[in-house]
Amino acid sequence: MLQGKTILIGVSGGIAAYKAAEVVSRLRKCGAETHVVMTESATKFIAPLTLRILSANPVHLEMFEEPKLWNVAHIALAEQADAALVVPATANILAKMAIGLADDFLSTVLLAMRKQIFVAPAMNHAMYHHPATQENLACLRKRNVRTIGPAAGFQACGTEGDGRMSEPQEIVEQVMEYFSAAKCLKGKKALVTAGGTQEPLDPVRYLGNRSSGIMGYAVAQALQEAGAETTLVSAPTSIEVPAGVRPVSVTTALEMFEAVMERFAETDIIVKAAAVADYRPVDISGQKIKKQKSNLHLELISNPDILEQIGQRKTHQFLVGFAAETENLLKYAQEKMNRKNVDLLVANDVTKPGAGFGSSTNIVSFLFRDGKRIDWPKMPKIEIARQLVHEIAVMMGLEKKEE
């Protein structure tokens, strides 16, 4: 339940605004205190009086109306709220949030929020799939804004497709799930590896791979959200380290091995999401290797298998591995799981559209030691990471399994 929680509900101007009434009602029935902020356009679809009665609090409409609180209203609301929920989240409000525009009460209070923000997108199918909207959503997800939906079906404009706002029951359930799972890993220490290691050939060149590190960074964020004290051992990437996560920068496989093993004994959860080079050059040139007319021959030596080493040595640690394959996904993933003694393995076929390197989405399967498998459709990597953390918490007996 949501006893003691304060939820800020933003209502923007779309036909789905009428559903905000049920969202507010359900949140209050779950014990939450609700404060509603409406855009001017939203008032064309639903009367503020309706939401004022359902929320049992004044509805905020204008930036410069007579203050209802002693403090600056938008700052006060942002500070007292435990989370914000935008229902519906139109393409317009999503764009404002993405660029940090604050030209009305709702966009201003969202810019001042430092707690979790949820958005329930609702718009025409074509508007939802417009590159600008998708880029704005991707930007917001990187900032830890959680998206709920959208759903697919018949739309008010007469078209069919995804873009409908999710139903109020689903929206409220996701908010409740967030608060119930928010600190399920409190007191646990987690370590995540991410990115692709680089093995130098000379001062200019290296052997590497296509890993962007997005998945590993998402897992670190999800573990931090769940209350775990999280360390991120990362090969070079251009991604910002999630707030609260302790970064450890490495370059080569040997450096990553040393960083992981140094922290191994005191860690409770280890997620090996990095793409670690299997081999490194025997000799590293001190100067740039000049181009020759003849072929260049490199002698390579094996790097330590970090996941296998941890699997052999683990005592109380919960170990998660990743398997990125291009063929025979489940066969190779199962073999890797058994060979490296992991507790849970995340497998994905990197040749599938939306599941390759550098993508903000992924298509994965979770493999368990008892033979169970969960196949996930294409989802944002941060949502996959949160599902992974949920499974970890369940298997560690720290969270109840959903029925």
Long-range contacts (C-beta under 8 A, 24 or more apart in sequence): 1-30, 1-31, 1-176, 2-27, 2-30, 2-31, 2-32, 2-175, 2-176, 2-179, 3-31, 3-32, 4-31, 5-31, 5-32, 5-33, 5-82, 5-83, 5-179, 6-32, 6-33, 6-34, 6-35, 6-80, 6-81, 6-82, 7-32, 7-33, 7-34, 7-35, 7-81, 7-82, 7-83, 7-84, 7-85, 7-175, 8-34, 8-35, 8-37, 8-77, 8-78, 8-81, 8-83, 8-84, 8-85, 8-109, 8-113, 9-34, 9-35, 9-36, 9-37, 9-51, 9-55, 9-84, 9-85, 9-86, 9-87, 10-36, 10-37, 10-38, 10-39, 10-84, 10-85, 10-86, 10-87, 10-89, 10-93, 10-106, 10-109, 10-110, 11-36, 11-37, 11-38, 11-39, 11-42, 11-46, 11-51, 11-86, 11-87, 11-88, 11-106, 12-39, 12-41, 12-42, 12-86, 12-88, 12-89, 12-90, 12-92, 12-93, 12-106, 13-39, 13-40, 13-41, 13-42, 13-44, 13-45, 13-90, 13-92, 14-41, 14-42, 14-45, 14-88, 14-90, 14-122, 14-123, 14-165, 15-45, 15-122, 15-156, 16-87, 16-88, 16-122, 16-164, 16-165, 17-42, 17-45, 17-46, 17-88, 18-45, 18-46, 19-87, 19-88, 19-165, 19-167, 19-168, 20-46, 20-51, 20-87, 20-88, 21-46, 21-50, 21-51, 21-54, 22-168, 23-85, 23-87, 23-168, 23-171, 23-172, 24-51, 24-54, 24-55, 25-54, 26-168, 26-169, 26-172, 27-172, 27-175, 28-54, 28-55, 28-56, 30-172, 30-176, 33-57, 35-60, 35-77, 35-81, 36-60, 37-61, 37-77, 37-105, 37-106, 37-109, 38-106, 39-93, 39-104, 39-105, 39-106, 40-104, 60-105, 60-109, 61-105, 62-105, 63-104, 63-105, 63-108, 73-105, 74-105, 74-108, 74-109, 74-112, 75-112, 77-109, 78-109, 78-112, 78-113, 78-114, 78-115, 79-112, 81-113, 81-115, 82-115, 82-116, 82-179, 83-115, 83-116, 83-117, 83-118, 83-175, 83-178, 83-179, 84-109, 84-110, 84-113, 84-115, 84-116, 84-117, 84-118, 85-117, 85-118, 85-119, 85-120, 85-171, 85-175, 86-110, 86-117, 86-118, 86-119, 86-120, 87-120, 87-122, 87-165, 87-168, 87-171, 88-120, 88-121, 88-122, 88-123, 88-165, 89-119, 89-120, 89-121, 89-122, 90-122, 90-123, 91-121, 91-123, 91-127, 91-128, 91-130, 91-132, 91-133, 91-136, 93-119, 94-119, 94-121, 94-133, 94-136, 94-137, 94-140, 95-132, 95-133, 95-136, 97-136, 97-140, 97-145, 98-135, 98-136, 98-139, 98-140, 116-144, 116-146, 116-178, 117-144, 117-145, 117-146, 118-145, 118-146, 118-147, 118-148, 118-171, 118-174, 118-175, 118-178, 119-145, 119-146, 119-147, 119-148, 120-147, 120-148, 120-149, 120-150, 120-165, 120-166, 120-171, 121-147, 121-149, 121-150, 121-163, 121-165, 122-149, 122-150, 122-163, 122-164, 122-165, 123-150, 123-163, 124-155, 124-157, 124-159, 124-163, 125-155, 125-159, 125-160, 125-161, 125-162, 125-163, 126-159, 127-163, 128-161, 128-162, 128-163, 138-360, 138-380, 141-360, 141-380, 141-382, 142-240, 144-221, 144-225, 144-242, 144-243, 144-382, 146-174, 146-178, 147-380, 147-383, 148-174, 181-226, 181-389, 181-390, 181-393, 181-399, 182-225, 182-226, 182-227, 183-226, 183-227, 184-226, 184-227, 184-393, 184-398, 184-399, 185-223, 185-226, 185-227, 185-228, 185-269, 185-389, 185-392, 185-393, 185-398, 186-226, 186-227, 186-228, 187-227, 188-227, 188-228, 188-229, 188-268, 188-269, 188-396, 188-398, 189-228, 189-229, 189-230, 189-231, 189-266, 189-267, 189-268, 189-269, 190-220, 190-223, 190-228, 190-229, 190-230, 190-231, 190-267, 190-268, 190-269, 190-270, 190-271, 191-230, 191-231, 191-232, 191-233, 191-260, 191-263, 191-264, 191-267, 191-269, 191-270, 191-271, 192-216, 192-219, 192-220, 192-223, 192-230, 192-231, 192-232, 192-233, 192-270, 192-271, 192-273, 193-232, 193-233, 193-234, 193-256, 193-260, 193-271, 193-272, 193-273, 193-274, 193-276, 193-306, 194-219, 194-220, 194-232, 194-233, 194-234, 194-235, 194-237, 194-273, 194-274, 195-234, 195-235, 195-236, 195-237, 195-274, 195-275, 196-235, 196-274, 196-275, 196-277, 197-235, 197-250, 197-251, 197-252, 197-253, 197-255, 197-256, 197-274, 197-275, 197-276, 197-277, 198-235, 198-236, 198-251, 198-252, 198-277, 199-252, 199-253, 199-277, 199-279, 199-280, 199-281, 199-303, 200-251, 200-252, 200-281, 200-284, 201-281, 201-284, 201-285, 201-289, 201-298, 202-284, 202-285, 202-286, 202-287, 202-288, 202-289, 203-285, 203-286, 203-287, 203-288, 204-288, 205-288, 205-289, 207-277, 207-279, 207-280, 207-281, 208-277, 209-275, 209-277, 209-357, 210-275, 210-356, 210-357, 210-358, 211-235, 211-274, 211-275, 211-357, 212-237, 212-239, 212-357, 212-358, 213-237, 213-239, 213-274, 214-239, 214-358, 214-359, 214-360, 214-381, 215-273, 215-322, 215-362, 215-381, 215-384, 215-385, 216-271, 216-273, 216-274, 217-241, 217-242, 218-381, 218-382, 218-384, 218-385, 219-271, 219-273, 219-385, 219-388, 219-389, 220-245, 221-245, 221-382, 221-385, 222-382, 222-385, 222-386, 222-388, 222-389, 223-269, 223-271, 223-389, 225-386, 225-389, 226-389, 226-393, 228-268, 228-269, 231-263, 231-267, 233-259, 233-260, 233-263, 233-274, 234-274, 235-274, 252-277, 252-280, 253-277, 253-280, 253-303, 253-304, 253-306, 254-280, 254-303, 254-304, 256-306, 257-303, 257-304, 257-306, 257-309, 260-306, 260-310, 261-309, 264-310, 264-313, 264-317, 267-317, 268-316, 268-317, 268-318, 269-317, 269-318, 269-320, 269-392, 269-396, 270-310, 270-314, 270-317, 270-318, 270-319, 270-320, 271-320, 271-388, 272-306, 272-307, 272-310, 272-319, 272-320, 272-321, 272-322, 273-322, 273-346, 275-324, 276-303, 276-306, 277-303, 278-302, 278-303, 279-303, 305-340, 307-340, 307-342, 308-339, 308-340, 308-341, 311-340, 311-341, 311-342, 312-341, 314-341, 318-343, 318-344, 318-392, 318-395, 318-396, 319-343, 319-344, 320-344, 320-345, 320-346, 320-388, 320-392, 321-345, 321-346, 322-346, 322-347, 322-348, 323-347, 323-348, 324-348, 324-350, 325-349, 325-350, 326-350, 326-351, 329-365, 330-365, 330-367, 330-373, 333-365, 333-367, 334-367, 337-367, 337-369, 343-369, 343-395, 344-368, 344-369, 344-388, 344-391, 344-392, 344-395, 346-384, 346-388, 354-378, 366-391, 368-395
